[in-house]
Amino acid sequence: MIDARKILLPSGSRKAVQMRVVTAATWPKIFSKLPQTAQKWAEAQNFAGTAGSCLQVPGGDGAIAEVIVGSSGGDGFKLAWLCRQLPPGTYAFQTANSESPRFAELAWCLEAYGFDRYKTQAKKFPRLVCGSHVDYEAVVRLANATFMVRDFINTPSNDFGPAELEAAARKVASLHKAKLKATSGEALKRGFPMIHDVGKASPRQPRLIDFTWGSARAPKVTLVGKGVCFDTGGLDIKPASGMALMKKDMGGAANVLGLAQMIMDAQLPVRLRVLIPAVENAINGEAFRPGDILKSRKGLTVEIGNTDAEGRLILADALALADEEAPDLLVDMATLTGAARVALGPDLPPFYTTDDGLAADLARHASEQRDPLWRMPLWEPYNTLFESSVADMNNSADSSFAGSITAALFLKRFVEKAKSYLHLDIYGWTPTARPGFPKGGEAQGIRTLFSLIAERYKK
C-alpha cells in the first residue's frame, strides 16, 4: 500500500519549489511585481490566472523556479490535479503572504493514489512539503486510511474473500493491540444464523469478525460494516452488468476498517468495537432460496423475498449483537441499495437516524470536511412495504419505491438499546475521476465520522 509519508513531507523538511495560488482577479497585481523575464514568460504562455491553469516559471539554470497556479478559490481539492501535472520534484504552497487553500495537502495525497498491486511498474508522483500551519500527522492519518479503504475495495474478489478480509482486519487490529476474534462454522450457525445462511453456498467460509480497543470505561462506539466480498445475487442471480462491480460489495467493511484505524491511531478516548459479517453470496445446492424463512440472532423471522437483498440479513445479525451492550453510538456502513444511487448519485451517500442532534452534527462535519452526506427520512409508514404473511418481515419490500428507506427501516428493527444509531448507505466507488478522487474504490463518510467522534468524545 502507498504511504502518505512518501508523498507528503513534514514542514521545513527540504528545499522545495514554491507554488503561488492566484485567481483571475488577483493575477494583474501579482503579475506587475514579477521580474521582467517572468512577465515575458507568462505572456508567452497566455497565462491569465484562470482556474485550472498552471505556469511553470523557469530559472536562470532552466529548472523550475516557481509555479503559479490559477484557481477559483475555495478548498484545496480543486488543486489536486497539480499532483499529476507537475514533473517529479518537491513542491510547497507559498505561505509567506497567505496560507495554502484548506485541504490542499490532503487532496494532493489523495490524487497521488494508484492501485498498482497488479502492475509491473508504478507511476511516480511529485512530493509536497506540508505547510507549517497544517497538522501533518492528521493529514497522513486521513490519507493512509483512505488508501487502505481504496486498496481493499479495488482488490479483486479472487484475492479478497472472507478469509482475506479477516486477515486485513487482524492486521489493523494488531497494529493497535486490539483484541480480535472470528466466529465461523457451527458457532456462527448457532449464534448468527442469517450470516451463516447467506454465506453457506460458498466454499469460502462465512464468519463474523469482532474486535475491541480502548478502555472499557470509555464511551462505547461500535462500527458495523457490510462485508459481502462478492455478490452474485444468489439464486436471484444478477445480470453480468450488475455483477461487474460486486468486488466492492464489502465497501462498508473497508470503510469501517479505515475509520477504526483513524480512531485508534489518534487515540480517541472511546471503547471501540468493530463488527464485520464477512461472506460471499454464491450459488450451489446449499444456497438459501426465495421463500425460505430464516431466524435471526434477535429471534425475529425473515421471509426471503429476494436472495439479492442479502446485505441487510448479515448486517441484522451483527447489529443485534452490537445492540446487546447498548453502545453510546452505533454506526453501520454498507453498499446496500441501488436505490440510494438513483436518489442521490454516487458521490452523495444518504444517512439515516432518528437522533436529530446527531443528524445536525453529522451534516455540519460533512460540510466542514468536504466529505458529503445527506440525511434521508426513516419514514415509518413504509414499514408496511416489507410485511410478511408467514414471518415477522420480508427482506425485500413489496414495491419498487423507496428502496434505500425500506432497507434502513429493516435494519432499524434490530436496534433497540443503542443510545444513538446511524446507518450510511454508501456506494464506495468513484465512477468518473475528479481531482483527488481517481476512478475506483472510495472512502466515503469516514472523514466526517472521525471528525464527529473526535468532537463528541473529547478527552
C-alpha positions as CSV (number, residue, x, y, z in Angstrom):
1,M,0.0,0.0,0.0
2,I,1.2,3.5,-0.8
3,D,2.3,5.5,2.3
4,A,1.3,9.2,2.5
5,R,4.6,9.9,4.2
6,K,6.4,9.3,0.9
7,I,4.1,11.8,-0.9
8,L,3.7,14.5,1.8
9,L,6.9,15.7,3.7
10,P,6.9,17.4,7.0
11,S,7.1,21.2,7.1
12,G,10.6,22.6,6.5
13,S,12.0,19.1,5.7
14,R,13.8,20.2,2.5
15,K,14.1,22.9,-0.2
16,A,11.0,23.0,-2.4
17,V,9.8,24.8,-5.5
18,Q,7.2,27.3,-4.3
19,M,3.7,27.3,-5.7
20,R,1.8,30.6,-5.7
21,V,-2.0,30.3,-5.9
22,V,-3.7,33.2,-7.8
23,T,-7.1,34.0,-9.3
24,A,-8.0,35.9,-12.4
25,A,-8.8,38.8,-10.2
26,T,-5.5,38.8,-8.2
27,W,-3.3,38.0,-11.1
28,P,-2.8,41.5,-12.6
29,K,-1.4,42.8,-9.3
30,I,0.9,39.8,-8.9
31,F,2.0,40.0,-12.5
32,S,3.1,43.6,-12.1
33,K,5.5,42.6,-9.3
34,L,7.2,39.7,-11.2
35,P,10.7,40.1,-12.7
36,Q,10.6,41.1,-16.3
37,T,11.7,37.7,-17.6
38,A,8.9,36.0,-15.6
39,Q,6.4,38.5,-17.0
40,K,7.5,37.8,-20.6
41,W,7.3,34.1,-19.9
42,A,3.7,34.4,-18.6
43,E,2.7,36.5,-21.6
44,A,4.2,33.9,-24.0
45,Q,2.3,31.2,-22.2
46,N,-1.0,33.2,-22.3
47,F,-1.3,32.7,-18.5
48,A,-4.1,34.8,-17.0
49,G,-4.7,33.2,-13.6
50,T,-7.8,31.3,-14.8
51,A,-8.9,28.3,-12.8
52,G,-7.1,25.1,-13.8
53,S,-4.1,26.8,-15.4
54,C,-0.5,26.3,-14.3
55,L,2.6,28.4,-15.2
56,Q,6.0,26.8,-14.6
57,V,8.4,29.7,-14.4
58,P,12.0,28.7,-15.3
59,G,15.0,30.0,-13.5
60,G,18.3,31.0,-15.0
61,D,19.5,27.4,-15.0
62,G,16.4,26.2,-16.9
63,A,15.0,24.4,-13.8
64,I,11.5,25.3,-12.5
65,A,12.0,28.4,-10.2
66,E,8.3,28.9,-9.3
67,V,4.9,27.5,-10.1
68,I,1.9,29.9,-10.4
69,V,-1.4,28.2,-10.2
70,G,-4.7,29.6,-11.4
71,S,-7.6,28.9,-9.0
72,S,-11.2,29.9,-8.5
73,G,-10.6,29.9,-4.7
74,G,-12.3,27.6,-2.3
75,D,-11.0,24.4,-0.8
76,G,-7.7,22.7,-1.9
77,F,-9.5,19.7,-3.6
78,K,-9.7,21.9,-6.7
79,L,-5.9,21.9,-6.8
80,A,-5.4,18.2,-6.6
81,W,-4.8,17.9,-10.3
82,L,-1.4,19.6,-9.8
83,C,-0.1,16.3,-8.4
84,R,-0.5,14.7,-11.8
85,Q,0.5,17.7,-14.0
86,L,3.8,18.7,-12.4
87,P,7.0,16.9,-13.2
88,P,8.8,14.9,-10.4
89,G,10.3,17.1,-7.7
90,T,9.5,18.6,-4.4
91,Y,7.0,21.4,-4.1
92,A,5.3,23.6,-1.4
93,F,2.5,26.1,-1.4
94,Q,3.7,29.6,-0.8
95,T,2.6,30.8,2.7
96,A,4.6,34.0,3.0
97,N,1.6,36.2,2.2
98,S,-1.3,33.7,2.5
99,E,-1.9,30.2,3.6
100,S,-2.4,27.4,1.1
101,P,-6.1,26.5,0.4
102,R,-7.6,24.3,3.0
103,F,-7.3,20.6,2.3
104,A,-4.6,21.2,-0.3
105,E,-2.2,18.7,1.3
106,L,-4.8,16.0,1.8
107,A,-6.1,16.5,-1.8
108,W,-2.5,16.2,-3.2
109,C,-2.1,12.9,-1.3
110,L,-5.4,11.5,-2.5
111,E,-4.7,12.4,-6.1
112,A,-1.4,10.6,-5.9
113,Y,-3.1,7.3,-5.1
114,G,-2.7,4.5,-7.6
115,F,-3.8,0.9,-7.3
116,D,-0.6,-0.8,-8.6
117,R,-0.7,-4.2,-7.0
118,Y,-1.1,-5.9,-10.3
119,K,1.1,-3.6,-12.4
120,T,4.8,-4.2,-13.1
121,Q,5.7,-0.5,-12.8
122,A,4.1,2.1,-10.6
123,K,3.8,5.7,-11.6
124,K,5.8,8.2,-9.6
125,F,4.3,11.4,-8.3
126,P,5.9,14.7,-7.2
127,R,6.1,15.3,-3.4
128,L,4.6,18.1,-1.4
129,V,6.1,19.8,1.7
130,C,3.3,20.3,4.3
131,G,2.5,23.8,5.2
132,S,3.6,24.9,8.7
133,H,0.0,25.8,9.6
134,V,-1.2,22.3,8.8
135,D,-1.3,19.3,11.2
136,Y,1.0,16.9,9.3
137,E,0.1,13.8,11.3
138,A,-3.6,14.4,10.9
139,V,-3.3,14.6,7.1
140,V,-1.2,11.5,7.0
141,R,-3.7,9.7,9.2
142,L,-6.6,10.6,6.9
143,A,-4.7,9.9,3.7
144,N,-3.4,6.5,4.7
145,A,-6.8,5.4,6.0
146,T,-8.3,6.4,2.6
147,F,-5.5,4.5,0.7
148,M,-6.3,1.4,2.7
149,V,-10.0,1.6,2.0
150,R,-9.4,2.1,-1.7
151,D,-6.9,-0.8,-1.8
152,F,-9.4,-3.2,-0.1
153,I,-12.2,-2.3,-2.5
154,N,-10.1,-2.3,-5.6
155,T,-8.7,-5.8,-4.9
156,P,-10.5,-8.4,-7.0
157,S,-12.6,-10.9,-5.1
158,N,-10.4,-13.9,-6.1
159,D,-7.7,-12.3,-3.8
160,F,-10.0,-10.8,-1.2
161,G,-12.6,-13.2,0.2
162,P,-13.9,-13.6,3.8
163,A,-10.6,-15.1,5.0
164,E,-8.6,-12.3,3.4
165,L,-10.9,-9.7,4.9
166,E,-10.4,-11.3,8.3
167,A,-6.6,-11.2,7.8
168,A,-6.8,-7.5,6.8
169,A,-8.9,-6.8,10.0
170,R,-6.4,-8.7,12.1
171,K,-3.6,-6.6,10.7
172,V,-5.4,-3.3,11.5
173,A,-6.3,-4.6,15.0
174,S,-2.9,-6.0,15.9
175,L,-1.2,-2.7,14.9
176,H,-3.0,-1.0,17.7
177,K,-3.1,-4.0,20.1
178,A,-6.9,-4.5,19.7
179,K,-8.4,-7.9,20.6
180,L,-10.0,-9.8,17.7
181,K,-12.0,-12.9,17.5
182,A,-13.7,-14.5,14.5
183,T,-16.7,-16.8,14.7
184,S,-17.3,-19.3,12.0
185,G,-18.6,-22.9,11.4
186,E,-21.2,-24.3,13.9
187,A,-20.7,-21.4,16.3
188,L,-21.7,-19.0,13.5
189,K,-24.7,-21.1,12.6
190,R,-25.9,-21.1,16.2
191,G,-25.2,-17.5,17.1
192,F,-25.6,-15.7,13.8
193,P,-27.8,-17.8,11.6
194,M,-28.5,-15.3,8.9
195,I,-24.8,-14.6,8.4
196,H,-24.3,-18.3,8.1
197,D,-27.2,-18.9,5.7
198,V,-26.2,-16.1,3.3
199,G,-22.6,-17.4,3.1
200,K,-23.1,-21.2,3.3
201,A,-23.2,-21.7,-0.5
202,S,-19.6,-20.5,-0.9
203,P,-16.6,-22.7,-0.3
204,R,-15.1,-19.6,1.3
205,Q,-16.4,-20.0,4.8
206,P,-18.6,-17.1,6.2
207,R,-17.6,-15.5,9.5
208,L,-18.2,-12.7,11.9
209,I,-15.1,-10.6,12.6
210,D,-15.2,-8.8,16.0
211,F,-12.5,-6.7,17.6
212,T,-12.4,-4.2,20.5
213,W,-10.0,-1.5,21.5
214,G,-9.8,1.1,24.3
215,S,-10.8,1.4,27.9
216,A,-13.9,-0.5,29.0
217,R,-14.9,2.6,31.0
218,A,-14.9,4.9,27.9
219,P,-18.0,5.7,25.9
220,K,-18.8,2.8,23.6
221,V,-18.6,3.4,19.9
222,T,-19.5,0.4,17.7
223,L,-18.9,0.2,14.0
224,V,-20.6,-2.4,11.8
225,G,-19.5,-2.9,8.2
226,K,-21.1,-5.0,5.4
227,G,-18.5,-7.5,4.2
228,V,-20.0,-9.2,1.2
229,C,-16.8,-10.0,-0.6
230,F,-18.6,-10.8,-3.8
231,D,-22.3,-10.8,-4.6
232,T,-23.7,-13.0,-7.4
233,G,-27.2,-12.1,-6.2
234,G,-27.6,-15.7,-5.1
235,L,-30.4,-17.7,-6.8
236,D,-31.9,-14.4,-7.8
237,I,-28.8,-14.0,-9.8
238,K,-27.6,-10.6,-11.0
239,P,-27.1,-10.0,-14.8
240,A,-23.5,-9.6,-15.9
241,S,-23.7,-5.8,-15.8
242,G,-24.9,-6.0,-12.2
243,M,-22.1,-8.3,-11.2
244,A,-19.3,-6.3,-12.8
245,L,-18.5,-4.2,-9.7
246,M,-19.5,-6.6,-7.0
247,K,-16.0,-6.9,-5.7
248,K,-16.9,-3.6,-4.0
249,D,-19.8,-5.0,-2.0
250,M,-17.5,-5.2,1.0
251,G,-17.1,-1.4,0.8
252,G,-18.9,-0.9,4.1
253,A,-16.4,-3.2,5.9
254,A,-13.4,-1.5,4.1
255,N,-14.7,2.0,5.3
256,V,-15.3,0.8,8.8
257,L,-11.7,-0.5,9.0
258,G,-10.4,2.8,7.7
259,L,-12.4,4.7,10.3
260,A,-11.3,2.3,13.0
261,Q,-7.7,2.8,12.1
262,M,-8.0,6.6,12.3
263,I,-9.7,6.3,15.7
264,M,-7.1,4.1,17.1
265,D,-4.2,6.0,15.6
266,A,-5.5,9.2,17.1
267,Q,-6.0,7.5,20.4
268,L,-9.5,8.9,20.7
269,P,-10.9,8.3,24.2
270,V,-13.6,5.7,23.3
271,R,-14.2,2.0,23.7
272,L,-14.2,1.0,20.1
273,R,-15.8,-2.2,18.8
274,V,-15.8,-3.3,15.1
275,L,-18.1,-5.9,13.8
276,I,-17.8,-7.2,10.2
277,P,-20.0,-10.0,8.9
278,A,-17.9,-11.4,6.0
279,V,-19.5,-13.6,3.4
280,E,-19.6,-14.5,-0.3
281,N,-23.1,-14.7,-1.7
282,A,-22.6,-17.6,-4.0
283,I,-24.7,-20.3,-5.7
284,N,-24.7,-24.0,-5.2
285,G,-27.1,-26.7,-3.9
286,E,-26.8,-25.3,-0.4
287,A,-27.8,-21.7,-1.3
288,F,-30.6,-20.1,0.6
289,R,-33.7,-19.7,-1.6
290,P,-36.6,-17.3,-2.3
291,G,-39.4,-18.2,0.1
292,D,-37.1,-19.6,2.8
293,I,-37.7,-18.3,6.3
294,L,-34.6,-17.5,8.3
295,K,-34.4,-17.0,12.0
296,S,-32.2,-14.1,13.1
297,R,-30.0,-13.7,16.1
298,K,-32.6,-11.3,17.6
299,G,-35.2,-14.0,17.2
300,L,-37.2,-12.2,14.5
301,T,-38.0,-14.4,11.5
302,V,-37.4,-13.2,8.0
303,E,-39.0,-14.4,4.8
304,I,-36.7,-14.3,1.8
305,G,-38.3,-12.3,-0.9
306,N,-35.1,-11.9,-2.9
307,T,-31.7,-13.5,-2.3
308,D,-30.0,-10.4,-3.7
309,A,-31.1,-8.5,-0.7
310,E,-28.6,-10.3,1.4
311,G,-26.6,-7.4,2.9
312,R,-29.4,-6.4,5.3
313,L,-29.6,-10.0,6.5
314,I,-25.9,-10.3,7.6
315,L,-26.0,-6.7,9.0
316,A,-29.1,-7.5,11.0
317,D,-27.3,-10.3,12.9
318,A,-24.3,-8.1,13.5
319,L,-26.4,-5.1,14.6
320,A,-28.3,-7.3,17.0
321,L,-25.1,-8.3,18.7
322,A,-23.8,-4.7,18.8
323,D,-27.1,-3.6,20.3
324,E,-27.0,-6.0,23.2
325,E,-24.4,-3.9,25.0
326,A,-26.3,-0.6,24.4
327,P,-23.4,1.4,22.8
328,D,-23.4,5.1,23.1
329,L,-23.1,5.4,19.3
330,L,-23.8,2.6,16.8
331,V,-22.9,3.1,13.2
332,D,-23.3,0.8,10.3
333,M,-21.8,1.4,6.8
334,A,-22.9,-0.7,3.8
335,T,-23.0,-0.7,0.0
336,L,-26.7,-1.6,0.5
337,T,-29.0,-0.3,-2.3
338,G,-29.0,0.8,-5.9
339,A,-32.0,3.0,-4.9
340,A,-29.6,5.3,-2.9
341,R,-27.6,5.9,-6.1
342,V,-30.8,6.6,-8.1
343,A,-31.8,9.2,-5.4
344,L,-28.5,10.9,-4.7
345,G,-25.9,9.6,-7.2
346,P,-22.6,8.0,-6.5
347,D,-20.9,10.9,-4.6
348,L,-23.5,11.8,-2.0
349,P,-24.3,8.9,0.4
350,P,-27.5,9.1,2.4
351,F,-27.6,8.6,6.1
352,Y,-30.4,7.7,8.4
353,T,-31.0,8.3,12.1
354,T,-33.8,9.3,14.5
355,D,-31.4,11.4,16.5
356,D,-31.9,14.9,15.3
357,G,-28.9,16.3,17.2
358,L,-26.7,13.6,15.8
359,A,-28.0,14.3,12.3
360,A,-27.3,18.1,12.6
361,D,-23.8,17.5,13.9
362,L,-23.1,15.0,11.1
363,A,-24.3,17.4,8.4
364,R,-22.1,20.1,9.9
365,H,-19.0,17.9,9.9
366,A,-19.7,16.7,6.4
367,S,-19.7,20.3,5.2
368,E,-16.6,21.2,7.1
369,Q,-14.7,18.1,6.0
370,R,-15.7,18.3,2.3
371,D,-16.9,14.7,2.8
372,P,-20.6,15.0,1.8
373,L,-23.5,13.1,3.3
374,W,-27.2,13.7,3.1
375,R,-29.9,12.9,5.6
376,M,-32.8,10.8,4.4
377,P,-36.0,10.0,6.4
378,L,-36.8,6.9,8.3
379,W,-40.4,7.1,7.1
380,E,-42.2,4.7,9.4
381,P,-45.3,4.2,7.2
382,Y,-43.1,2.4,4.8
383,N,-42.6,-0.4,7.3
384,T,-45.7,-2.0,5.7
385,L,-43.8,-2.5,2.5
386,F,-41.8,-5.4,3.8
387,E,-44.6,-7.1,5.8
388,S,-44.8,-10.9,5.5
389,S,-47.9,-13.1,5.9
390,V,-45.8,-16.0,7.1
391,A,-42.9,-14.4,9.1
392,D,-42.1,-11.3,11.1
393,M,-40.9,-9.5,8.0
394,N,-39.7,-9.9,4.4
395,N,-36.2,-9.0,3.4
396,S,-37.5,-7.4,0.1
397,A,-40.1,-4.7,0.0
398,D,-43.2,-5.5,-2.0
399,S,-42.6,-2.4,-4.1
400,S,-40.0,-0.7,-6.3
401,F,-40.4,2.5,-4.3
402,A,-38.2,3.9,-1.6
403,G,-35.6,1.1,-1.7
404,S,-33.0,2.8,0.4
405,I,-35.5,3.9,3.0
406,T,-37.1,0.5,3.4
407,A,-33.6,-1.1,3.8
408,A,-32.8,1.3,6.5
409,L,-36.1,0.6,8.3
410,F,-35.4,-3.1,8.1
411,L,-32.1,-2.6,9.8
412,K,-33.6,-0.3,12.4
413,R,-35.8,-3.2,13.7
414,F,-32.7,-4.9,15.0
415,V,-31.5,-1.9,17.1
416,E,-33.4,-1.0,20.3
417,K,-30.9,-0.3,23.1
418,A,-28.2,1.9,21.4
419,K,-28.3,5.4,22.6
420,S,-27.7,6.8,19.1
421,Y,-27.9,4.8,15.8
422,L,-26.7,5.8,12.4
423,H,-27.0,4.0,9.1
424,L,-25.0,5.0,6.0
425,D,-25.9,3.6,2.6
426,I,-22.6,4.3,0.7
427,Y,-21.5,3.5,-2.9
428,G,-17.8,3.0,-2.1
429,W,-16.8,3.8,-5.7
430,T,-15.8,6.7,-7.9
431,P,-17.2,6.0,-11.4
432,T,-15.6,9.1,-13.0
433,A,-12.3,10.5,-11.9
434,R,-12.2,14.0,-10.5
435,P,-9.5,16.0,-8.6
436,G,-8.5,14.0,-5.5
437,F,-10.7,11.1,-6.4
438,P,-9.3,8.7,-9.0
439,K,-11.7,6.2,-10.6
440,G,-12.2,3.1,-8.4
441,G,-12.8,2.2,-4.8
442,E,-13.5,5.1,-2.5
443,A,-13.7,6.0,1.2
444,Q,-17.0,7.8,1.9
445,G,-18.1,9.4,5.1
446,I,-15.1,8.4,7.2
447,R,-13.5,11.8,7.5
448,T,-16.9,13.1,8.6
449,L,-17.5,10.4,11.1
450,F,-14.0,10.7,12.5
451,S,-14.4,14.4,13.0
452,L,-17.8,13.9,14.6
453,I,-16.5,11.2,17.0
454,A,-13.4,13.2,17.9
455,E,-15.6,16.2,18.8
456,R,-18.3,14.2,20.6
457,Y,-15.9,12.2,22.8
458,K,-13.2,14.7,23.6
459,K,-10.5,13.9,26.2
